[in-house]
Amino acid sequence: MEALIRSTQEKNSPAQIAAVISNRPEALGLKIAQALGVEALCIDHMDYTAREDFEREIDRHCRDRAIDLILCAGFMRRITAGFVTRWRGLLVNIHPSLLPCYPGLHTHERALKDQVRIHGCTVHFVTADVDCGPIIAQAAVPVMPGDTEETLAERVLAQEHRLYPMVLRWLASGLVRLEDNRVTYGFEIAREPASLYAPRAAKR
């Protein structure tokens, strides 16, 4: 979240973070957002009996602020199909693995257990199925001999802080969009660093 905010505060950024919303009042991200001059709101899910009512309140706040995109960054609650449908193609998440490998939790632990040689992170459009939405971009890191969950997580996180702001620039500039459940790209994304991987650009 902090990386996203800071990237939008750079000169000539095509995006602006209008607000940060958390479902937990103690979330450190709320304090960080305020310190960076971004409106910070808590909508505590514990105040709502039904998940749909909680999401309806998030939806209201987003529409009141004329939000164009919702970027999940550490939001750990499952999102209902109704909310996903309302924000289809405008709801994005980052996940700490190279999807479709290791959806869900404990990704670094599972990667080390399987002795994979490549790990990483994925930015994808959100669907009702957890961590199964169309992939926008991925960044890979090597798994080194002697890696622990902590060292591997640190290496992946560094790539997350590069990848997510990059994808936000693409989205805000209209270079990436979801069409018929497929991700389409503009050619300008080829100028991004080669160490960050995105599927081959398709003319739209």
C-alpha positions in Angstrom: 0.0 0.0 0.0 2.7 2.4 0.9 4.6 1.7 -2.3 1.4 2.4 -4.3 0.9 5.7 -2.6 4.4 6.8 -3.0 4.5 5.9 -6.6 1.4 8.1 -7.3 3.1 11.0 -5.6 5.9 11.0 -8.1 5.9 13.6 -10.9 3.7 12.8 -13.9 2.0 9.9 -12.2 -1.2 9.0 -14.1 -2.9 7.8 -10.9 -3.9 9.3 -7.6 -4.8 7.3 -4.4 -8.1 8.9 -3.3 -8.5 6.8 -0.1 -7.3 3.9 1.9 -10.0 1.6 3.5 -9.3 -1.1 6.0 -11.6 -3.5 7.8 -9.4 -3.4 10.9 -9.2 -0.2 13.1 -5.7 -1.2 14.3 -4.2 -1.5 10.8 -0.9 0.2 10.5 -1.7 1.1 6.9 -4.3 3.6 8.1 -1.6 5.6 10.0 0.8 5.3 7.1 -1.8 6.6 4.7 -2.6 9.6 6.9 1.1 10.4 7.3 1.3 10.5 3.5 -1.7 12.8 3.1 -4.2 10.2 2.0 -7.7 9.9 3.5 -7.8 6.8 5.7 -11.1 5.1 6.6 -11.9 2.1 8.7 -15.0 0.1 7.9 -14.9 -2.6 10.6 -16.4 -5.9 9.3 -17.3 -6.8 12.9 -20.0 -4.1 12.8 -21.9 -6.0 10.1 -23.9 -9.2 10.4 -23.8 -10.0 6.7 -20.7 -9.9 4.5 -22.9 -8.2 1.8 -23.7 -5.3 4.1 -20.1 -4.7 4.9 -19.2 -4.7 1.2 -22.2 -2.4 0.4 -20.6 0.2 2.7 -17.3 -0.1 1.0 -19.0 0.2 -2.3 -20.8 3.4 -1.2 -17.6 5.0 0.0 -15.9 4.2 -3.3 -18.7 5.5 -5.4 -19.0 8.7 -3.3 -15.4 9.4 -4.1 -15.8 8.5 -7.9 -13.2 5.7 -7.5 -12.0 4.2 -10.8 -10.0 1.3 -9.4 -9.9 -0.7 -6.2 -6.4 -2.1 -5.4 -6.3 -4.8 -2.7 -3.1 -4.7 -0.7 -3.1 -7.0 2.3 -6.9 -7.2 2.4 -7.5 -10.7 3.7 -11.3 -11.1 3.6 -12.9 -13.1 0.8 -14.9 -10.9 -1.5 -18.4 -12.0 -2.6 -19.4 -12.6 -6.2 -21.8 -9.6 -6.1 -19.1 -7.1 -5.2 -16.7 -8.6 -7.8 -19.4 -8.3 -10.5 -20.1 -4.6 -9.6 -16.4 -3.8 -9.9 -15.5 -6.3 -12.7 -12.3 -5.3 -14.4 -11.7 -2.5 -11.8 -10.7 -4.7 -8.9 -7.1 -5.8 -8.6 -5.0 -7.8 -6.2 -1.4 -8.8 -5.6 -0.5 -12.3 -4.4 2.9 -13.6 -3.2 3.4 -16.5 -5.6 3.5 -17.2 -9.3 -0.1 -18.1 -9.8 -1.6 -20.5 -10.5 0.9 -22.0 -8.2 0.2 -21.6 -4.5 -3.1 -19.8 -4.2 -4.2 -19.0 -0.7 -2.0 -18.7 2.4 1.5 -19.7 3.4 2.9 -19.4 -0.1 6.6 -19.2 0.9 6.4 -22.1 3.2 4.8 -24.2 0.5 7.3 -23.2 -2.1 10.2 -24.1 0.1 8.6 -27.5 1.0 8.2 -28.3 -2.7 11.9 -27.2 -3.3 11.0 -25.1 -6.3 13.7 -23.0 -7.9 11.6 -20.0 -8.9 9.1 -18.1 -6.8 7.6 -14.7 -7.1 4.4 -12.6 -7.1 1.4 -12.0 -9.3 -0.9 -9.0 -9.9 -4.3 -10.2 -11.2 -7.9 -9.1 -11.7 -10.1 -10.3 -8.8 -12.8 -12.9 -9.5 -15.2 -14.7 -7.1 -12.7 -17.6 -6.9 -9.8 -16.8 -4.6 -6.5 -16.0 -6.4 -7.9 -17.3 -9.7 -8.5 -14.1 -11.7 -6.9 -13.2 -15.0 -3.2 -12.5 -14.6 -1.9 -9.0 -15.5 1.8 -9.4 -14.6 4.3 -11.4 -12.6 7.7 -11.0 -11.2 10.0 -13.9 -10.5 12.8 -14.4 -7.9 15.2 -17.3 -7.5 14.9 -19.6 -4.5 18.4 -19.7 -3.0 20.1 -22.5 -1.1 19.5 -21.9 2.6 16.5 -19.7 2.1 14.0 -19.5 5.0 10.4 -18.3 4.8 11.6 -14.9 6.0 14.4 -14.4 3.5 12.3 -15.6 0.6 9.4 -13.4 1.6 11.7 -10.4 1.8 13.0 -11.1 -1.8 9.4 -11.4 -3.1 8.2 -8.3 -1.3 10.9 -6.2 -3.0 9.5 -7.3 -6.3 5.9 -6.7 -5.1 6.9 -3.1 -4.4 8.1 -2.7 -8.0 5.4 -4.7 -9.8 2.2 -3.3 -8.2 3.0 0.4 -8.9 4.0 -0.5 -12.4 0.7 -2.3 -13.1 -1.1 0.7 -11.5 0.6 3.0 -14.1 -0.6 0.7 -16.9 -4.1 0.6 -15.6 -4.4 4.3 -15.0 -3.0 5.0 -18.5 -5.4 2.7 -20.2 -2.7 0.3 -21.3 -4.2 -2.7 -19.6 -7.8 -3.7 -19.4 -10.0 -6.8 -18.9 -12.0 -7.7 -22.0 -14.1 -10.8 -22.2 -12.2 -12.3 -19.3 -8.9 -11.7 -21.1 -6.2 -9.2 -20.2 -5.3 -6.9 -23.2 -2.2 -4.7 -23.3 -0.8 -1.7 -25.1 2.6 -1.9 -26.6 4.1 0.8 -24.4 4.5 -1.7 -21.5 7.5 -3.2 -23.4 9.5 -0.2 -22.1 9.3 -1.5 -18.5 12.3 -3.3 -17.0 12.9 -6.7 -18.5 13.2 -8.3 -15.1 9.5 -7.9 -14.6 7.5 -10.3 -16.6 4.1 -9.7 -18.3 2.4 -12.0 -20.9 3.1 -10.9 -24.4 1.4 -7.7 -25.4 -1.7 -8.1 -27.6 -2.9 -5.5 -30.0 -6.3 -4.1 -29.0 
